[in-house]
Amino acid sequence: MKNYKIAVAGTGYVGLVAGVCFADMGHQVICVDIDEKKVKLMESGVSPIYEAGLEEMMRKNYDAGRLHYTTDYRSAYKNAEAIFIGVGTPEQPDGSANLSYIATVAKQIAENIENDCLIVVKSTVPVGTNDKVEQFIRDFLVHDVKVEVASNPEFLAQGTAVHDTLHAARIVIGTESEWAEQCLREIYSDFNLPIVSVSRRSAEMIKYASNDFLALKISYLNDIANLCELVGADVEDVAKGMSYDCRIGSRFLKAGIGYGGSCFPKDTKALKYLAEKHGYHLRTVEAAVAVNSEQKTKLFQKASDRMITFDHLKVAVLGLTFKPGTDDLREAPSLDNIPLLLQAGADIYAYDPVGIENFRKHYPDGKSGKGSICYVTSAQEALQDANLCFIFTEWAEIRNVKPQQYKEWMQTPLVYDGRNIYMTDLMKKAGIEYYSIGRRG
């Protein structure tokens, strides 16, 4: 099939991963970003985001001449046959999506394309946005060229983004013409993946409906976990029994301290906002948002009930990112709990394999409020002589700490595990006072 000249606007999780994977399939790709330092970093083969396997593919396709990076959007868009928009759509205070980055890129495209071009929005946008983007581009179009906008939402997970792109369950494309659909089918032909072709608005809704359903599963099981604690059941036994039902499945049936990241929190709020704007209440999604919000600080509340004070206690925090495999902190439970601990006077020793530098931007080393925070390079260093420990992220480096090591290293072996890493009986046998989510013992 034909290899396309593709420009990608934005080099975050969505844009950079898409651009690299398109290049790997033989297309000529140029990734556009406004940050010159970031472009130079990528040209040197270094990824600005932590993502397994990405740097190797970046170097391979850059060296092959199929992948380029630039801040010069004018030349990048000028002769492109397809332009993928992968810029951020951050949440606004009212829960709606901020579309200003999309608008900026759309105007730049309109003023600079000189050939017929398909504009493809990969960013997560409210239903109806692509219609507006197409009209907006046509309003500012300088040259007499054919232009159409398509929707192509991404379904990658941070930490496995490259694998998720190359081995997706499906590729969703939303188009309003045979020409646009054919272009996208050709671009994705070598991926050899199922393609779901629908209207633009349906494609936009598929993205929100999919993410919000997964968020619902997580919040539902966390709600069940909280009830399990009250009635003496074990949520992991319950989840196991549920998972054998093919109508339910086993994925996302894991109790803990809630979901985080760049998608679920933002997308649940955005769909809730969209529904309210149309006079409708998505009660299931509203419930998921409420449960998740309360779940994040459940362990801190448990510890507060147990402790007389946190003042001047050494508190080990294991894991800062919202999940393993990424340095992303967006909506991470650590950002909800650490301020509470600092306010209560705790001296925090925090460890994360890759998230420390990002977290340090929020809380620099040293005194903070009544307490203080210090970043360390290993779980052992965080746990050494600690009075209690909070586990917020299930990194392998944290999973590998054995129950007896908590007993050996900590002054008081008191562990609050937000990811249910350990078997309760093994922790008890090792002499650990162990609190988890929704489990007996």
N, C-alpha and C positions, 0 to 999 in steps of 0.2 A: 504494500500500500504506500501511498504518498507520504513523504516526510515533510512536515510543516515547519515554517519559520514562526516560532512561538516566542512571545514576550510574556513575562510573568511580573506583575506588579506586586511588590511585597515579598520579603524574604524571611518571614516567620515560619511557624510550624506548617502552615497551609501552603504558602507560596513557594518556599525553598524546597520542601519535600516534593511538591508537584513538579517543579521545574527540573530537579535532578532526575526524577523518575521518567519524565518525558524525554530528557536527553539520553537516558539509558536505553530508551526504546528507539533511538535513532533520529529524533527530531533535533532541529537546530534551535537552541533555547538561549535566551538572554534574560537574566533576572535583574529587575530594577529595584533599587533602594535609594532613599535620599541621603543615607549616611555613608559618607566617603570612607570612613575608617572601617565600617562593616564590609564594604565592597572590597577593600584591600585585604581584609582578613579572609574573606571567601576566596579571593584570587590566590591566596597563599595555601589554600586547601584546608583552612580551619573553619569549622561551622560555628556560627554565632549562637546556636542552640545545642543543647545536649540531647543527642538522638542516636541510638545505636545504629551503626552501619552507614550513617549519612556521610561522614567525611571521606570514607573510602570511595563511595560512589561519586562524590564531588570531584575528587582528584582524578579518578578514572575518566570521567566525561569531560573535564576541563582539559586534561592532557590530550584527549582525542579530538579536541576542537569543536565539540558539540555543545559545550556549556560555557557561557560567558556571564560576567557581572558588570553592571554599570550604574552610574548616577544620572547618565544622560538619557532621560526618558524620551526626548525628542527623536533621537536617532533610533532608539529601541522600538518605538511605536510606528515610526515612519513607514516601514515596509513589511511589518508583521502581517502574517495571514490569520493569526489568532492571538488574542491577548487575554491572558487569564488574570483576573483580579483576585488577589489573596491577601488584601490588607485587613487590619483589625476592624471589628465593629463592637467596640467596648460598651459595656452596660452604663447607662445614664442613671442618675439618682432615682428616677421614677420607674426604672426597670426596662425602659425602651432601649433600642439599639442606637448607638451613635453612628450615623452614616456619613459623617463629614469626610473621612478618608476615602470612602467609595466615591463621593462626589468630586473630590479633588482629582483622583485618578481618571474619572470619567471625562472631566473637562480637559485634562491633558491629552487624553486619547483623541477626543473630538478635534482638538486644535492641531494634531500632528499626523494622524493617519493619512496616507496618500494612496492606498490601495483598498480594494474590497477587503473587509475584515470582520471576523466573528469575535465578539467580545463575550468572554465567559466569566461569570461571577462564581467563584468558588467560596467566597466569604459567606458566613451564615448571615442571612438578611431576612427581615420580616416579609411575609407574603405580600406580593405586589411590588416589591422594590425593583425587581428587574424590569418591569414595565416602565417605571419611572426613570431608571438608568438609561434605557434605550431612548426614551423621549428626550432626556437631558443631553445625551450625546448628539442626537439629531439637531437639537436647538443650537448647539455650539459648533456643529460640523463646519470645517473650513473648506474642504475639498469635496467634489461631487463623486462620492464613492458609496458603494453598498455597505451598509453596516447593520448588524443585528446582534441582539444580546441573548445569551442563553444562560441557563442556570445549571451548575454542575457542583452541587454541594459535596464536601468531603466528609468521610466517616472514619478518619484515622483516629487512633488513640496515641497520646503522647507516650513516648517510651518504645512504641512499636510502630511508629508512623511510616517508616519505609516499607516494612513488611505489610502493613495494612493497605498501603497504596498499591503495591505490586500483587497482592493476593486478596484483594477485596472480595467480600461476598457478592457485591454488585456495584456497578457504576450507574449512578442516577443522572440522567440528562433531561433538562427541561427546555423545550424549544417550541417555536411557533411557526416553523417552516421546514420543508423537506431539506432545503439547502443547509440550514443550521444543524439539523439532525445528522445529515450525511457527513458534514465536516467533523463533528464530534465522534461519530462512529469511526472515521478514518484515523483520527488522532489516537483513539484508544484501541485500534484494531490489534496491535501487537501485544497488548496486555492480555488478550485472550480471556476476558472476564465477562460475565453476564451483564448486559446493558438493559436498564429499565428506562424506557423512553416515554416521557409524559409531558404535560404542559409545563410552562415555567412556574406557574403558581403551585401546581401540585408538587413539583420538585422542591420548591422552597418549603412547603409544608411537610414533605417527607423528612427533611432534615430535622425540623423541630419535633415532629411527632416521634421520630426514632429516639432522639436524645432524651426527650422528656419521658418516654416509656421506660427507658433504662434507669433514669433517675427515680421514677415511681417504684421500680422493683427494689432499688436500694433502700429508699425510705420506708417502703412497706415492710421489708425484712427487719429494718432497725426498729420499727414500731412493734413488730412481733417480738424482737429481742428484749425490748423494754418490758413487755408483758410477761415474757418467759421468766425474767428475774423475779417478778412479783408472785408468780404462781409455782415456781420451782421446776420449770421445764428448762431444757437446754436448747438454745437456738440452733446450734450446729446439728443436733439430732433432727430438729424440725426441718432445717434446710435440706439435709440429706434425704429425708422422706419425701419432701416436695420435689426434689430434683429428678426423681425417677419418672415423674409425670411429663411426658413429651410435650404437653400443652404449656408447661411452665418452663422446663429446662433448668440447667444447673448454673448458668452464668448470671452474675450479678446477685446471687443469693448469698451474700457474705455480709454478716453483721459487723458493725464497727462504729467509728465516730463521724460518719457522714461522707458525702461526696464533695469533691473540690475540683479545681482545675479551671480551664478556660471555657469549657463547653456547658456542662450540666447546670451550674449555678446561673450562668448568663442566659442560657436558652430556656430554662424553666420560667425565669422572670420575664423574659421577652414574650413568650407565648401567653403567659398570664396577662401581660400588659395589652397584647394584641386582642385577646378575647374581651377584656374590659372595655377597650376602645370601641368594640362592636356591640357593647351592651350584654356581654355574656360572661358568666363566671365558670372557669374551668376548675371545678371544685377538687378534682383529683390532683391536679398540678399544684393548686394552692396548698393542699395538704402536704404534698411532697416537699415543698419549699419550707413550710413551717416545721415539719419533722426534722428536716436536715439542719435547720438553724439551731434547734434545741439540742440535737444530737452531738454537735461539735464540742460542747463544753461538758458533756455528761461525766467524763472522767474527772474533770476538775471539781465538779460538784461532789462526786464520790469521795475524792481526797479531802475536800473541805469538811465533809461530815466526819471523816476519820481523824483529821489533824486538829490540834488545838491552835496551831499557828504555822505559817510558812516562813516567818521572819527569821532570816539568817540561816535557813536550812539549805544544804546543798541539794539541788534538784537536777538530776540527769534528764535531759531531753534527747531521745533517740529518734531522729527523723524530723526533717523540717518541710520537705516538699510534699505536695498533695498526694503523690504516689511514687513508687519506685520507677527508675528508668528515665527520670526527667529532672531538670533543675528548676522547673516551674513552681512558683509559690502561690499562684492565684487561687484564692479561696481555700488555702491549706488550713487544716485545723490548728496547726502550730500558731498561725497568726491570730487565732481566737484565744488560745490558751496561754501563750507566753505573756501577753499583756496582763492577764489576770494574775499569773504567778508573780510577775514583777511588782505589780501593784500591792500584792500581799507580802512583799518583802523577801521573796525567794532569791537565792544566788544560783543562777542557772548555768549549767555546763552543757552546751548543746553540740551534738554531733550529727552530721549528715554527709554522705559520701560526695555529693556534688552541689548541694543547695546552700552551703554556708555563705558564699560570697553574695548571693542574691539576698539572703536573709539579713546579712550585715548592713545592707542598705536601709533596711527598716529599723534595725536595732544594732547600732555600733557597739563594739566591745566596751565593757565598763559599766558604770553606774547607770541605772535606768529606773526612775521612780524610786520606790523604797528598796528595790532589789538591784541585782546586777546580772549581766550576762557575759559569759566567756565561751568562745568557740574552740573546740578541741578536735584532734585529728583521728580519734578512735573511740569506739564504744567503751573500751576499758577505761580510757582517760576520763570520760564523762561519768562513768559509774564508780570510779575509785573514791571510797569513803562517802558516797552519796547517802542522803537520808531517805530519798525516794526517787523513783524513776517513772517517767511518762514515755510511752512508745506511741509515736504519731504516724510513722511511715514504716512499712514492712520491707525495707531494703534487705537484701541477702546478707549484707555485713552485720545487720542487726539480728536477723533470724539465726545467724551462726553463733551468737552468744548462747552458751549452754546454761540451763537452769542453775547448776551449781556455781557458775561463775558470778551470778548476781549475789549469791550467798557469800562467796569468797571476796568479792571486790567492794561491795556496799557496806557502809556502816550499819544501816538498817535495811534489810532486804525487803523493801516495800515497792511493789511494781504495779503500775496502772497501764494496762495494755489495750490501746485503742484499736488494734488490728487482730486481736485473738490469735497471736502467733504461737503461743505455747499451749500444750495440753495442761489442763488444770491440775490433774493428779500428779504429773511430773514436777510441776512447780511446788506443789504442796509437799511432795516427798523430799524435795531439795531444801525445804525449810523457808520457802518464800511466801510472804503474805501477798497474794496475787489477786488482782481485780481485773476482769475483762468485761466484755459486752454480751449480756444475754445468756450466760452459761452458769451451770451449777458448779459448786465447789469453790 
